[in-house]
């Protein structure tokens, strides 16, 4: 049975995605009290999804508020969020939600203050609190999933930009005349380093007629043709699958070079489900990064130690000061939950 200190407090964190809705009660010291996961039934409309979410928040709040103080509710969600108004301007993963005053609607239903943030921002906040960047007050995180997102933390706070739209690193151009992106630009990072991009590039390889391994994988009845499957094939040495992940690594290396040159931060964290392909894309990523950024070349760890991607604690490497660290995230899919819960805890 859970026993909590008399004066302890907690917050509710919500990770609202296009596929899954995840809600957690997190104690002020980072202890996870309880987590609830369900599907996001977007086909039933936003009123249904928001109603389900608010019911779950109320249930968790009631369960723990008798034992400790509720500091508030933080919500991370995909899309372009106007922080001034709490308006969701656009979200490809939540069709029909454009120009939706989501913060005001949720606050009305809950009768309590709500802090709303972009999902990549809260993931960065979570990794900075309890994950790979713990102990670092200035970090940049790149999230690799269906798309590519980004979050920046400066002086321990999420960098919002003018109105909360900062950190959209997925739409930085890495190929000026490259593949058309859903945002209207061409050659965005998202078109080369997301799960969707991996699948497109794999199909392009198949269409050349010189990728028998990928073609067999795509036609195989027993294995799902996915980014993970392409990654596994690349690890087996398949040339076409390796080319796909080399293109991904090159795009990320160009992106990181720009970010390192502009911001000169100590820590850059790469997370999201597609970051599981680290072994396949990291060598090319570091090669490109070092070639394109004199700042990184001057501050890189000795020998570009790729093991940072698998290291449980970067601190254990005992790096000298002023080294630029590029590493994998540690919290996995929970980064957004912890970061969302951290919003009201840090806001008080």
N, C-alpha and C positions, 0 to 999 in steps of 0.2 A: 504494500500500500504506500502511495506517495506521501511523503511528509516534507513540507516546505517550511523554510524559515519564516518567522512571523512577519517580518518587514520586507520580504522579497516581493518582486513584481514580475510580470510577464507581459508579452505582447502577442498579437495574432499576426502571422505572416501568411500572405496569399500569393500563390504563383498561378495566375490565370492565363492558360495557354489555349491555343486553338484546338488542341486534342485533349489535354488533361487539365483538371482543376485540382490543385493541391493546397491544403490549408494546414497550418501548424500553430500550436501554442509553444512559445519559446520563452524560457526564463531569462531574466536579465543577464545572467552569467553565461548564456549560450546553451544551456541545457535544454534539449528537446523534450517537451512534456508529452505531446501527443501529435500525431500527424494523420490527416484524412486525405485520401486520394480518390477521385472519381473522374469519370469522363466529362468533357465539356461538350454538351449536346447543343452545338451551335445551330443545328438545323431547326431547333425549337424556338429560336429567337433569343435576343439579348435579355428580355424580361424574364424568361424562364431561367437562363443561366445565372443572372444576377440574383434572382430569388433563391435558387439552390445554394449559391455561395453565401448569401446573407444568413440563411437558415443554419448552415454549417458553422459559420462564425459565431452566431448566437449560442449554438450548442456548446462549442468549445469554451466560449467566454463564461457561460454559466457554470461549467464544470470546474473551472479553476479560480473564478473570481471570489469564491467564498474563502479561499485559502491564501490568496495574494492579490495584489492590486493590478488591474489591467491598465497598462500604459497607453494602449491604443492599437489601431489596426493599420498595417502597411500592406499595400497591394502592388505587385509587379505584373505588368501585362505587356504584350507585344504591340508595337506601333508607335506612331508619332503622337506624343502627349504634350499638350500645352499646359505647363505647370501653373501658369497664372490663373487659368480658368478651370482647370481640372477636366478639360475637354479632350476626348480621344479624337484626334483629327483624322487619322487613317490607320487601318490595321489589316494587311492582307490576310492574316490568319483568323480574323474575326469579321467575316463578311456581313454587311448590313449595320456595322457599328460606327461607321464614319460620322464625324461631327456629333458625337454622342457625349453629353455632359455626365460622364460616368461617375466622377467623384461625388457630385451633388446628389445623384440618384442613390448611390450606396450610402452616403451619410444620412439621407432622409430615411432610408429603410432601417438602418442600424440605430439611428438616434445618437450617433457618436462620431467624433472626428476621424477622418480617414486621410492617410498620406498615400498618394498615387505616384508610381514611378514606372518608367520603362523597364522591361524585364532584364535587359542586359545591364542596366545601371544597378539594379538590386543584386544581380549575380556578382558584379564587381564589388559591391558593398559587403556581400556575404563572404567572399574570398578574402577581402581585406580584414574582416572581423575574426574569422575562425579558420580560414583556409590557407592556401599557398602563400598569400601575401600578408598573413598575420604579422603584425609588428611593423608594417610599412604604411606610412601615411599617404604616399603618393604612388598610385598604380594605374595602369591601363589594362583593361581586360577585353579580349576578343572572344566572342561566343560563336561557335561553329555548329549550326543546326540545319534546319530546313533552309534558313537564310543565314546571314552573318550580321551579328550585332556587336555593339561595343559600349563600354562604360568606363568613365574616367573618375578617379577619386583623387582629389587634391587637398592637402592639409586635413585629411581624414573625413572630408565631405564630398558627396557626389557633385561633380562639376556639371552644372545645369546649362551653361551658356545663357543666352539672352532670355529664352523662355522655356527652357527645359528640353530642347531638342539637340543638345550637344552629344557628341560621341557616336554619330552614325557612321562608323568606320566601314561598314559593309558596303557603302556606296561611294567609297573613294575609288577613283579610277586607277587601274593598274595596266589596262590595255586600251589606249585612246580610241582605237577603232575596233574594239572587241565585241563580244557577244552582247546583244541587246538585253538590257535589264528591265525588270518590271517597273522600275522607278522612272524609266524614260531615257536614262543615260546608257552609254555603251561602255563595256569593259570594267564594270564594277567588280570589286573583290568578291562579292556575293556570287558572281557568275563563274567563279573558279575555285572557291574554297568552301562551299556549302554542300550538304548532302544532295541537293537538287543538281548542283553543278557537277559533282562527281558522276552522277548517273548520266547526265547529258554528255559529258566528255567520254564516258565509257561507250555510249551508243555511237558517238562520232568515230571512235576507234574501230568499232565493229563495222561501220559503214565503209571504211577504207578497204575492207577485205583482207587486212593483214593482222587481224587480232583473233586468231582461232580460239584462244583461251577464253576471252571475254564472250565470244559468240557462243561457245559451248555453255558457259555459265548462264547466259541470258536465256538459252533454250532448255536448260536443265529443269526437269520436273520436280526435283527434290530439294533444290536450294533456291531460296528467294534471291532474286537479282536486286541487290541493294548495295549501298556504299560500303557496308561492312564486308559483304562478299567480295567486292572488288579489292578492298584492302587485304583480305586474306589471300587473294590470288597474287597481289603484289608482293606479299611476304614470301610466297612460294617462288618468286623470281620471274613471274610472267612479264615479258617486256611491255606489252600494251597496258597492263594494269599499272606497272611502274611508271609509265609515261603519264598516266592520269594523275597519279599522286605527285609526280615531279612538277606538273603544271600547277597543281594546288600549292605545293611548297614554294614555287617561284612567286606566285601571286601573294602569298602570305609574307614572303621575304621582302617584296617590294613595299607592301603595306607597312610592315614593321620598320623598315628603313625610314620611311616618311615619318612615322610616329616617333621613332627614336631621335631623328634629326630635329623635329619640331619641339618635342617636349623634354627630352633628356631626363626621363624618369629612371628610377632604379629598377622597377619591377614591371614586367609585362606578362600577363597571365593568359593562357589560351585554354578555353573550356568549351562546353557543349558536347553533344554526342559524337560529332565528327572528329573531335580531338582525339578520340580513341585510335585514329589512324596515324598517331604521332610518329611511330617508327618508320612509316612509309613516306611521310612528307617532311619531317624535321630536317634531315640532312640537306635537302635542296633549299629549304627555308633558311637555314643558317648560312649556307653558302651564298645565297642571294643577298641576305641581310648584310653580311660582312663586306660583300663587294660593293653594295650601294650606299652604305652609311659609314662615313669616316668616323662619326661619333661612336658607333658600335664597334668599329674596328679598333678604336683606341681604348674602349672600356669593356670589351668582351672578356668573359672568363677564359682562362688558359685552354687552348685547344678546343674551344667551342664545345664544352662538355654537354653532350646531348642527354646525359643521364639526368639532368635537371628535370626532364620530362617525366621521369619515373620516381624522382626523389620524394620521399614523404616530407622531408623538411629541408628547405634550401639552406636554412641556417647551419645545418650540419656540415655544409661544404666549407664553412669558415672562410668566406671570400674576403679579400681586402676591400677597403672602402672604395666607392666610386666604380663599381662594376655594374654593368647592365645585365640584368637577369631576365631571361625569357624562359618560362616554365609552364608546365601544365597545371590546370586547376586541380584541387584536391577534393572539393565537396560534391562533385558530380551534380546531379539534378537537384540536390538540396541547397545549392548556393543561392538560388533565387528565394527560397523559403526563408533562409537565415537572414539574407539581406533585407527582405521585406519586413521581417519582424524587427530587425535592427532599426528601421526608419523611425518608428515612434519611440524606441528606447533611447536613441541618440538625440531625438528632437526635444526631449523633456528638459 
